Amino acid sequence: MEGEQTWQFNHPSWGYSFVFDDDGRVVYGYLKEGDKIVADIWLYNKCPTPQEPEWTDKPKLPCANPADYALENPHEPIESIDEVFVEWSEEEPIVATVHIKGVRWAKLTPGAKPGWCVLARKDGPLAKVLGDEEP
C-alpha cells in the first residue's frame, strides 16, 4: 500500500524502542522492551475516519479510530523520519514522549495499552486523551 513505512527509535541506554508503524491506512506506535510490545497507541488515521468502530472487524486490523473517539489530523502525513522525534525519560518508569512535526503527539509507558494521543477525542480502546495527568 502506498505510504507504508516503519521506523524504530531506540532508547540510548536501556533496551526499549519506539516503533512508528504506518501501514498506508492507519498509523500506530509501539513501545517495545527488547522484542516484546509493552505499550501501544493509535497515532492517526490516514484513511477516511470511519463513523462506526472497526475493532470487531478482524480483516481491518489494525483499525482506524472512529469519529466519536478521534479528532481529524490537521497535518499532512509524515514523509520523513526527520518529522518524528522520541523524547525518553531518564529514569524508570520509562516514558516515551513522541513528537510529530514539532507537536507533542503521544506518550507511552510500559503497560499503557493504549497510551495517550493528542488526537484522541475521548478515552477509548485505541488511545486515551493526552493531557497533564498521564505519566
Contact map, one row per residue, 1 for C-alpha under 8 A:
111100000000000000000011000000000000000000000000000000000000000000000000000000000000000000000000000000000000000000000000000000000000000
111100000000000000000001000000000000000000000000000000000000000000000000000000000000000000000000000000000000000000000000000000000000000
111110000000000000000111000000000000000000000000000000000000000000000000000000000000000000000000000000000000000000000000000000000000000
111111000000000000001111000000000000000000000000000000000000000000000000000000000000000000000000000000000000000000000000000000000000000
001111100000000000011111000000000000000000000000000000000000000000000000000000000000000000000000000000000000000000000000000000000000000
000111110000000000111100000000000000000000000000000000000000000000000000000000000000000000000000000000000000000000000000000000000000000
000011111000000000111000000000000000000000000000000000000000000000000000000000001000000000000000000000000000000000000000000000000000000
000001111100000011110000000000000000000000000000000000000000000000000000000000000000000000000000000000000000000000000000000000000000000
000000111110000011100000000000000000000000000000000000000000000000000000000000000000010000000000000000000000000000000000000000000000000
000000011111001111000000000000000000000000000000000000000000000000000000000000000000000000000000000000000000000000000000000000000000000
000000001111111110000000000000000000000000000000000000000000000000000000000000000000000100000000000000000000000000000000000000000000000
000000000111110000000000000000000000000000000000000000000000000000000000000000000000000000000000000000000000000000000000000000000000000
000000000011111000000000000000000000000000000000000000000000000000000000000000000000000000000000000000000000000000000000000000000000000
000000000011111100000000000000000000000000000000000000000000000000000000000000000000000000000000000000000000000000000000000000000000000
000000000110111110000000000000001100000000000000000000000000000000000000000000000000000000000000000000000000000000000000000000000000000
000000000110011111000000000000111100000000000000000000000000000000000000000000000000000000000000000000000000000000000000000000000000000
000000011110001111100000000000111100000000000000000000000000000000000000000000000000000000000000000000000000000000000000000000000000000
000000011100000111110000000011110000000000000000000000000000000000000000000000000000010000000001000000000000000000000000000000000000000
000001111000000011111000000011110000000000000000000000000000000000000000000000000000000000000000000000000000000000000000000000000000000
000011110000000001111100001111000000000000000000000000000000000000000000000000000000000000000000000000000000000000000000000000000000000
000111100000000000111110001111000000000000000000000000000000000000000000000000000000000000000000000000000000000000000000000000000000000
001111000000000000011111111100000000000000000000000000000000000000000000000000000000000000000000000000000000000000000000000000000000000
101110000000000000001111111000000000000000000000000000000000000000000000000000000000000000000000000000000000000000000000000000000000000
111110000000000000000111111000000000000000000100000000000000000000000000000000000000000000000000000000000000000000000000000000000000000
000000000000000000000111111000000000000000001110000000000000000100000000000000000000000000000000000000000000000000000000000000000000000
000000000000000000000111111100000000000001111110000000000000011100000000000000000000000000000000000000000000000000000000000000000000000
000000000000000000011111111110000000000001111100000000000000000000000000000000000000000000000000000000000000000000000000000000000000000
000000000000000000011100011111000000000111110000000000000000000000000000000000000000000000000000000000000000000000000000000000000000000
000000000000000001111000001111100000000111100000000000000000000000000000000000000000000000000000000000000000000000000000000000000000000
000000000000000001111000000111110000111110000000000000000000000000000000000000000000000000000000000000000000000000000000000000000000000
000000000000000111100000000011111000111100000000000000000000000000000000000000000000000000000001000000000001110000000000000000000000000
000000000000000111100000000001111111111000000000000000000000000000000000000000000000000000000000000000000000000000000000000000000000000
000000000000001110000000000000111111110000000000000000000000000000000000000000000000000000000000000000000000000000000000000000000000000
000000000000001110000000000000011111000000000000000000000000000000000000000000000000000000000000000000000000000000000000000000000000000
000000000000000000000000000000011111100000000000000000000000000000000000000000000000000000000000000000000000000000000000000000000000000
000000000000000000000000000000011111110000000000000000000000000000000000000000000000000000000000000000000000000000000000000000000000000
000000000000000000000000000001111011111100000000000000000000000000000000000000000000000000000000000000000000000000000000000000000000000
000000000000000000000000000001111001111100000000000000000000000000000000000000000000000000000000000000000000111110000000000000000000000
000000000000000000000000000001110000111110000000000000000000000000000000000000000000000000000000000000000001111111100000000000000000000
000000000000000000000000000111100000111111000000000000000000000000000000000000000000000000000000000000000001000111100000000000000000000
000000000000000000000000000111000000001111100000000000000000000000000000000000000000000000000000000000000101000011111000000001100000000
000000000000000000000000011110000000000111110000000000000000000010000000000000000000000000000000000000000000000001001000000001100000000
000000000000000000000000011110000000000011111000000000000000000000000000000000000000000000000000000000001100000000001010000000000000000
000000000000000000000000011100000000000001111100000000000000000110000000100000000000000000000000000000000000000000000010000000000000000
000000000000000000000000111000000000000000111111100000000000000110000000100000000000000000000000000000000000000000000000000000000000000
000000000000000000000001111000000000000000011111000000000000000000000000000010000000000000000000000000000000000000000000000000000000000
000000000000000000000000110000000000000000001111100000000000000100000000000000000000000000000000000000000000000000000000000000000000000
000000000000000000000000000000000000000000001111110000000000000000000000000000000000000000000000000000000000000000000000000000000000000
000000000000000000000000000000000000000000001011111000000000000111100101000000000000000000000000000000000000000000000000000000000000000
000000000000000000000000000000000000000000000001111111000000000111100000000000000000000000000000000000000000000000000000000000000000000
000000000000000000000000000000000000000000000000111110000000000001110000000000000000000000000000000000000000000000000000000000000000000
000000000000000000000000000000000000000000000000011111000000000001100000000000000000000000000000000000000000000000000000000000000000000
000000000000000000000000000000000000000000000000011111110000000111000000000000000000000000000000000000000000000000000000000000000000000
000000000000000000000000000000000000000000000000010111111001101111000000000000000000000000000000000000000000000000000000000000000000000
000000000000000000000000000000000000000000000000000011111101101000000000000000000000000000000000000000000000000000000000000000000000000
000000000000000000000000000000000000000000000000000011111100000000000000000000000000000000000000000000000000000000000000000000000000000
000000000000000000000000000000000000000000000000000001111111100000000000000000000000000000000000000000000000000000000000000000000000000
000000000000000000000000000000000000000000000000000000111111100000000000000000000000000000000000000000000000000000000000000000000000000
000000000000000000000000000000000000000000000000000000001111100000000000000000000000000000000000000000000000000000000000000000000000000
000000000000000000000000000000000000000000000000000001101111111000000000000000000000000000000000000000000000000000000000000000000000000
000000000000000000000000000000000000000000000000000001101111111000000000000000000000000000000000000000000000000000000000000000000000000
000000000000000000000000010000000000000000000000000000000001111100000000000000000000000000000000000000000000000000000000000000000000000
000000000000000000000000010000000000000000000000000001100001111110000000000000000000000000000000000000000000000000000000000000000000000
000000000000000000000000110000000000000000011010110011000000011111000000000000000000000000000000000000000000000000000000000000000000000
000000000000000000000000000000000000000001011000110011000000001111101100000000000000000000000000000000000000000000000000000001000000000
000000000000000000000000000000000000000000000000111111000000000111111100000000000000000000000000000000000000000000000000000000000000000
000000000000000000000000000000000000000000000000111100000000000011111110000000000000000000000000000000000000000000000000000000000000000
000000000000000000000000000000000000000000000000001000000000000001111100000000000000000000000000000000000000000000000000110000000000000
000000000000000000000000000000000000000000000000000000000000000011111110000000000000000000000000000000000000000000000001111100000000000
000000000000000000000000000000000000000000000000100000000000000011111111000000000000000000000000000000000000000000000011110000000000000
000000000000000000000000000000000000000000000000000000000000000000101111100000000000000000000000000000000000000000000011100000000000000
000000000000000000000000000000000000000000000000100000000000000000000111110000000000000000000000000000000000000000000010000000000000000
000000000000000000000000000000000000000000011000000000000000000000000011111100000000000000000000000000000000000000000010000000000000000
000000000000000000000000000000000000000000000000000000000000000000000001111100000000000000000000000000000000000000000000000000000000000
000000000000000000000000000000000000000000000000000000000000000000000000111110000000000000000000000000000000000000000000000000000000000
000000000000000000000000000000000000000000000000000000000000000000000000111111000000000000000000000000000000000000000000000000000000000
000000000000000000000000000000000000000000000100000000000000000000000000001111100000000000000000000000000000000000000000000000000000000
000000000000000000000000000000000000000000000000000000000000000000000000000111111010000000000000000000000000000000000000000000000000000
000000000000000000000000000000000000000000000000000000000000000000000000000011111010000000000000000000000000000000000000000000000000000
000000000000000000000000000000000000000000000000000000000000000000000000000001111111000000000000000000000000000000000000000000000000000
000000100000000000000000000000000000000000000000000000000000000000000000000001111111000000000000000000000000000000000000000000000000000
000000000000000000000000000000000000000000000000000000000000000000000000000000011111100000000000000000000000000000000000000000000000000
000000000000000000000000000000000000000000000000000000000000000000000000000001111111100000000000000111000000000000000000000000000000000
000000000000000000000000000000000000000000000000000000000000000000000000000000011111110000000000011111000000000000000000000000000000000
000000000000000000000000000000000000000000000000000000000000000000000000000000000111111000000000011100000000000000000000000000000000000
000000001000000001000000000000000000000000000000000000000000000000000000000000000001111100000001111000000000000000000000000000000000000
000000000000000000000000000000000000000000000000000000000000000000000000000000000000111110000001111000000000000000000000000000000000000
000000000010000000000000000000000000000000000000000000000000000000000000000000000000011111000111100000000000000000000000000000000000000
000000000000000000000000000000000000000000000000000000000000000000000000000000000000001111111111000000000000000000000000000000000000000
000000000000000000000000000000000000000000000000000000000000000000000000000000000000000111110100000000000000000000000000000000000000000
000000000000000000000000000000000000000000000000000000000000000000000000000000000000000011111100000000000000000000000000000000000000000
000000000000000000000000000000000000000000000000000000000000000000000000000000000000000011111110000000000000000000000000000000000000000
000000000000000000000000000000000000000000000000000000000000000000000000000000000000000010111110000000000000110000000000000000000000000
000000000000000000000000000000000000000000000000000000000000000000000000000000000000000111111111000000000000110000000000000000000000000
000000000000000000000000000000000000000000000000000000000000000000000000000000000000000110011111100000000011110000000000000000000000001
000000000000000001000000000000100000000000000000000000000000000000000000000000000000011110000111110000000011100000000000000000000000000
000000000000000000000000000000000000000000000000000000000000000000000000000000000000011100000011111000011111000000000000000000000000000
000000000000000000000000000000000000000000000000000000000000000000000000000000000001111000000001111100011110000000000000000000000000000
000000000000000000000000000000000000000000000000000000000000000000000000000000000001111000000000111111111100000000000000000000000000000
000000000000000000000000000000000000000000000000000000000000000000000000000000000011100000000000011111111000000000000000000000000000000
000000000000000000000000000000000000000000000000000000000000000000000000000000000011000000000000001111100000000000000000000000000000000
000000000000000000000000000000000000000000000000000000000000000000000000000000000011000000000000001111110000000000000000000000000000000
000000000000000000000000000000000000000000000000000000000000000000000000000000000000000000000000001111111000000000000000000000000000000
000000000000000000000000000000000000000000000000000000000000000000000000000000000000000000000000111101111100000000000100000000000000000
000000000000000000000000000000000000000000100000000000000000000000000000000000000000000000000000111100111110000000001110000000000100000
000000000000000000000000000000000000000010100000000000000000000000000000000000000000000000000000111000011111000000111100000000000100000
000000000000000000000000000000000000000000000000000000000000000000000000000000000000000000000011110000001111100000111000000000000100001
000000000000000000000000000000100000001110000000000000000000000000000000000000000000000000000011100000000111110100110000000000000000000
000000000000000000000000000000100000011000000000000000000000000000000000000000000000000000001111000000000011111100100000000000000000001
000000000000000000000000000000100000011000000000000000000000000000000000000000000000000000001110000000000001111100000000000000000000000
000000000000000000000000000000000000011000000000000000000000000000000000000000000000000000000000000000000000111110000000000000000000000
000000000000000000000000000000000000011100000000000000000000000000000000000000000000000000000000000000000001111111100000000000000000000
000000000000000000000000000000000000011110000000000000000000000000000000000000000000000000000000000000000000001111100000000011100000000
000000000000000000000000000000000000001111000000000000000000000000000000000000000000000000000000000000000000000111110000000011110000000
000000000000000000000000000000000000001110000000000000000000000000000000000000000000000000000000000000000111100111111000000001110000000
000000000000000000000000000000000000000010000000000000000000000000000000000000000000000000000000000000000111000001111101000000111100010
000000000000000000000000000000000000000011100000000000000000000000000000000000000000000000000000000000001110000000111111000000111100000
000000000000000000000000000000000000000000000000000000000000000000000000000000000000000000000000000000011100000000011111000000001110000
000000000000000000000000000000000000000000110000000000000000000000000111100000000000000000000000000000001000000000001111100000001100000
000000000000000000000000000000000000000000000000000000000000000000001110000000000000000000000000000000000000000000011111111000111100000
000000000000000000000000000000000000000000000000000000000000000000011110000000000000000000000000000000000000000000000011111000001000000
000000000000000000000000000000000000000000000000000000000000000000011100000000000000000000000000000000000000000000000001111100011000000
000000000000000000000000000000000000000000000000000000000000000000001000000000000000000000000000000000000000000000000001111110111000000
000000000000000000000000000000000000000000000000000000000000000000001000000000000000000000000000000000000000000000000000011111110000000
000000000000000000000000000000000000000000000000000000000000000000000000000000000000000000000000000000000000000011000000001111110000000
000000000000000000000000000000000000000011000000000000000000000010000000000000000000000000000000000000000000000011100000000111110000000
000000000000000000000000000000000000000011000000000000000000000000000000000000000000000000000000000000000000000011111001001111111000000
000000000000000000000000000000000000000000000000000000000000000000000000000000000000000000000000000000000000000001111001011111111100000
000000000000000000000000000000000000000000000000000000000000000000000000000000000000000000000000000000000000000000011111111000111110000
000000000000000000000000000000000000000000000000000000000000000000000000000000000000000000000000000000001110000000011111000000011111010
000000000000000000000000000000000000000000000000000000000000000000000000000000000000000000000000000000000000000000000100000000001111110
000000000000000000000000000000000000000000000000000000000000000000000000000000000000000000000000000000000000000000000000000000000111110
000000000000000000000000000000000000000000000000000000000000000000000000000000000000000000000000000000000000000000000000000000000011111
000000000000000000000000000000000000000000000000000000000000000000000000000000000000000000000000000000000000000000010000000000000111111
000000000000000000000000000000000000000000000000000000000000000000000000000000000000000000000010000000000010100000000000000000000000111
